[in-house]
Amino acid sequence: MQRIASQITLLSLSLVPIIALAENSAPEDYLANQPLVLEVRYCECLATKTDGAPSDLLPSFLRESSLLKVSVSSKDNGFASSSELAIGYELKPVAGSPDQFQFNYAGNHTTSSGNSAGNGELLLVQGQWVNLFGSQHETQTGSHHSNVAVRLAKPGGS
């Protein structure tokens, strides 16, 4: 009985530093544990000019959009979500190109005017935004847009 009690005491004492450290951390502290951050922006707004390239995001989209950050490694797969966005992804490095990655995704963006969804495979260049998917609805009050964009960055910047 005494042996079991001493094992329980040792286990309890070994958890104290973990609990103490957890109380002092911030969510951003965990970003440093992976070499990259997948940044996903989504908004009920226009992301690119109609004649622009998918990576030429409008400044208004960057200001108005919500941001979801996911800490990732160079070869990773996972799932991230918020109340409006769900996205599954797979990331693989491109051989011989340290800043390029194959990105496979499937996502769904819920807005006040409905849902938009997209899936595909594309090349991500570290630091560059790419508009993944979106929608446009015409109503009597005008055009309503929904867009989702993504980029891969270093923790703390591009």
C-alpha positions as a LaTeX table, in Angstrom:
\begin{tabular}{lrrr}
\hline
Residue & $x$ (\AA) & $y$ (\AA) & $z$ (\AA) \\
\hline
Met1 & 0.00 & 0.00 & 0.00 \\
Gln2 & 2.84 & 2.36 & 0.89 \\
Arg3 & 4.50 & 1.61 & $-2.48$ \\
Ile4 & 1.33 & 2.61 & $-4.39$ \\
Ala5 & 1.01 & 5.79 & $-2.34$ \\
Ser6 & 4.63 & 6.75 & $-3.05$ \\
Gln7 & 4.14 & 6.13 & $-6.79$ \\
Ile8 & 1.04 & 8.35 & $-6.79$ \\
Thr9 & 2.95 & 11.05 & $-4.91$ \\
Leu10 & 5.84 & 10.87 & $-7.40$ \\
Leu11 & 3.41 & 11.10 & $-10.32$ \\
Ser12 & 1.66 & 14.09 & $-8.76$ \\
Leu13 & 4.95 & 15.86 & $-8.13$ \\
Ser14 & 6.15 & 15.24 & $-11.67$ \\
Leu15 & 3.01 & 16.96 & $-13.07$ \\
Val16 & 3.45 & 20.14 & $-11.01$ \\
Pro17 & 6.10 & 21.72 & $-13.33$ \\
Ile18 & 3.94 & 20.94 & $-16.41$ \\
Ile19 & 0.90 & 22.59 & $-14.86$ \\
Ala20 & 2.95 & 25.59 & $-13.73$ \\
Leu21 & 4.44 & 26.06 & $-17.21$ \\
Ala22 & 1.05 & 25.76 & $-18.91$ \\
Glu23 & $-0.35$ & 28.62 & $-16.86$ \\
Asn24 & 2.35 & 31.03 & $-18.07$ \\
Ser25 & 2.14 & 30.30 & $-21.80$ \\
Ala26 & 0.34 & 32.17 & $-24.54$ \\
Pro27 & $-1.09$ & 30.57 & $-27.71$ \\
Glu28 & 1.68 & 32.16 & $-29.80$ \\
Asp29 & 4.30 & 30.35 & $-27.71$ \\
Tyr30 & 3.37 & 27.13 & $-29.47$ \\
Leu31 & 4.01 & 28.53 & $-32.95$ \\
Ala32 & 7.76 & 28.29 & $-32.34$ \\
Asn33 & 7.45 & 24.49 & $-32.05$ \\
Gln34 & 7.07 & 24.14 & $-35.85$ \\
Pro35 & 9.18 & 25.76 & $-38.58$ \\
Leu36 & 6.19 & 27.17 & $-40.54$ \\
Val37 & 2.80 & 28.77 & $-40.06$ \\
Leu38 & $-0.11$ & 28.14 & $-42.40$ \\
Glu39 & $-2.13$ & 31.36 & $-42.49$ \\
Val40 & $-5.70$ & 31.14 & $-43.75$ \\
Arg41 & $-7.67$ & 34.36 & $-44.37$ \\
Tyr42 & $-11.41$ & 34.35 & $-45.06$ \\
Cys43 & $-13.94$ & 37.09 & $-45.57$ \\
Glu44 & $-17.31$ & 38.01 & $-47.03$ \\
Cys45 & $-15.50$ & 40.39 & $-49.36$ \\
Leu46 & $-13.68$ & 40.52 & $-52.67$ \\
Ala47 & $-10.15$ & 39.06 & $-52.49$ \\
Thr48 & $-8.69$ & 39.84 & $-55.92$ \\
Lys49 & $-9.43$ & 42.07 & $-58.87$ \\
Thr50 & $-11.40$ & 40.22 & $-61.50$ \\
Asp51 & $-8.47$ & 40.54 & $-63.91$ \\
Gly52 & $-5.76$ & 39.96 & $-61.28$ \\
Ala53 & $-3.63$ & 36.92 & $-60.52$ \\
Pro54 & $-4.77$ & 34.61 & $-57.69$ \\
Ser55 & $-1.82$ & 35.78 & $-55.55$ \\
Asp56 & $-2.59$ & 39.51 & $-55.95$ \\
Leu57 & $-4.83$ & 39.96 & $-52.92$ \\
Leu58 & $-6.53$ & 43.31 & $-52.44$ \\
Pro59 & $-5.37$ & 45.36 & $-49.43$ \\
Ser60 & $-9.04$ & 45.61 & $-48.36$ \\
Phe61 & $-9.25$ & 41.80 & $-48.19$ \\
Leu62 & $-6.15$ & 41.65 & $-45.97$ \\
Arg63 & $-7.61$ & 44.34 & $-43.65$ \\
Glu64 & $-11.17$ & 42.98 & $-43.43$ \\
Ser65 & $-10.58$ & 39.23 & $-43.40$ \\
Ser66 & $-10.40$ & 36.94 & $-40.38$ \\
Leu67 & $-7.11$ & 35.09 & $-39.84$ \\
Leu68 & $-6.64$ & 31.50 & $-38.76$ \\
Lys69 & $-3.04$ & 30.41 & $-38.03$ \\
Val70 & $-1.88$ & 26.79 & $-37.88$ \\
Ser71 & 1.62 & 25.75 & $-36.84$ \\
Val72 & 2.92 & 23.20 & $-39.40$ \\
Ser73 & 6.06 & 21.39 & $-40.44$ \\
Ser74 & 7.31 & 21.24 & $-44.03$ \\
Lys75 & 5.64 & 17.83 & $-44.46$ \\
Asp76 & 2.34 & 17.83 & $-42.63$ \\
Asn77 & $-1.36$ & 17.17 & $-42.88$ \\
Gly78 & $-4.16$ & 18.26 & $-40.65$ \\
Phe79 & $-7.42$ & 20.06 & $-40.11$ \\
Ala80 & $-8.24$ & 23.54 & $-38.83$ \\
Ser81 & $-11.56$ & 25.25 & $-38.23$ \\
Ser82 & $-13.37$ & 28.23 & $-36.84$ \\
Ser83 & $-17.08$ & 28.95 & $-36.60$ \\
Glu84 & $-17.08$ & 30.02 & $-40.29$ \\
Leu85 & $-14.30$ & 27.97 & $-41.90$ \\
Ala86 & $-13.21$ & 24.34 & $-42.00$ \\
Ile87 & $-10.15$ & 23.25 & $-43.97$ \\
Gly88 & $-8.25$ & 19.99 & $-44.27$ \\
Tyr89 & $-4.78$ & 20.13 & $-45.80$ \\
Glu90 & $-1.69$ & 18.19 & $-46.78$ \\
Leu91 & 1.67 & 19.88 & $-47.25$ \\
Lys92 & 4.71 & 18.34 & $-48.97$ \\
Pro93 & 8.05 & 19.99 & $-49.79$ \\
Val94 & 9.07 & 20.22 & $-53.46$ \\
Ala95 & 12.44 & 18.51 & $-53.95$ \\
Gly96 & 15.22 & 20.99 & $-54.71$ \\
Ser97 & 13.06 & 24.04 & $-53.89$ \\
Pro98 & 13.23 & 24.85 & $-50.16$ \\
Asp99 & 10.54 & 27.55 & $-50.35$ \\
Gln100 & 8.00 & 25.65 & $-52.50$ \\
Phe101 & 5.40 & 23.17 & $-51.27$ \\
Gln102 & 2.69 & 21.02 & $-52.81$ \\
Phe103 & $-0.55$ & 21.94 & $-51.03$ \\
Asn104 & $-3.65$ & 19.74 & $-51.18$ \\
Tyr105 & $-6.78$ & 21.05 & $-49.52$ \\
Ala106 & $-10.52$ & 20.73 & $-49.07$ \\
Gly107 & $-12.40$ & 23.54 & $-47.39$ \\
Asn108 & $-15.81$ & 25.00 & $-46.62$ \\
His109 & $-16.58$ & 28.65 & $-45.81$ \\
Thr110 & $-19.97$ & 29.46 & $-44.28$ \\
Thr111 & $-21.26$ & 33.01 & $-44.73$ \\
Ser112 & $-24.47$ & 34.91 & $-44.15$ \\
Ser113 & $-25.43$ & 34.33 & $-47.79$ \\
Gly114 & $-24.60$ & 30.60 & $-47.94$ \\
Asn115 & $-21.60$ & 28.34 & $-48.27$ \\
Ser116 & $-18.66$ & 28.17 & $-50.62$ \\
Ala117 & $-16.38$ & 25.18 & $-50.89$ \\
Gly118 & $-13.26$ & 24.25 & $-52.73$ \\
Asn119 & $-10.67$ & 21.55 & $-53.03$ \\
Gly120 & $-7.58$ & 21.08 & $-55.08$ \\
Glu121 & $-3.85$ & 20.84 & $-55.34$ \\
Leu122 & $-1.52$ & 23.76 & $-55.95$ \\
Leu123 & 2.02 & 24.99 & $-55.50$ \\
Leu124 & 2.58 & 27.26 & $-52.50$ \\
Val125 & 5.63 & 29.52 & $-52.49$ \\
Gln126 & 6.57 & 30.52 & $-48.96$ \\
Gly127 & 5.41 & 34.05 & $-48.17$ \\
Gln128 & 3.00 & 34.39 & $-51.13$ \\
Trp129 & $-0.77$ & 34.53 & $-50.73$ \\
Val130 & $-2.96$ & 32.37 & $-52.96$ \\
Asn131 & $-6.73$ & 32.76 & $-53.27$ \\
Leu132 & $-8.04$ & 29.20 & $-52.78$ \\
Phe133 & $-11.76$ & 29.51 & $-53.43$ \\
Gly134 & $-14.73$ & 31.80 & $-53.14$ \\
Ser135 & $-18.12$ & 32.72 & $-54.46$ \\
Gln136 & $-20.07$ & 35.65 & $-55.82$ \\
His137 & $-23.83$ & 36.13 & $-55.44$ \\
Glu138 & $-25.83$ & 38.80 & $-57.24$ \\
Thr139 & $-28.78$ & 40.26 & $-55.36$ \\
Gln140 & $-30.92$ & 43.34 & $-55.66$ \\
Thr141 & $-28.53$ & 45.13 & $-53.29$ \\
Gly142 & $-25.46$ & 44.27 & $-55.37$ \\
Ser143 & $-22.68$ & 41.68 & $-55.50$ \\
His144 & $-21.80$ & 39.66 & $-52.41$ \\
His145 & $-18.41$ & 37.96 & $-52.32$ \\
Ser146 & $-16.86$ & 35.25 & $-50.18$ \\
Asn147 & $-13.19$ & 34.26 & $-50.40$ \\
Val148 & $-10.57$ & 32.09 & $-48.73$ \\
Ala149 & $-6.83$ & 32.65 & $-49.22$ \\
Val150 & $-3.76$ & 30.92 & $-47.79$ \\
Arg151 & $-0.02$ & 31.41 & $-47.40$ \\
Leu152 & 2.88 & 29.67 & $-45.72$ \\
Ala153 & 5.11 & 31.84 & $-43.53$ \\
Lys154 & 7.80 & 31.64 & $-40.89$ \\
Pro155 & 6.56 & 32.09 & $-37.30$ \\
Gly156 & 6.41 & 35.82 & $-36.57$ \\
Gly157 & 6.38 & 36.98 & $-40.21$ \\
Ser158 & 6.79 & 35.93 & $-43.82$ \\
\hline
\end{tabular}
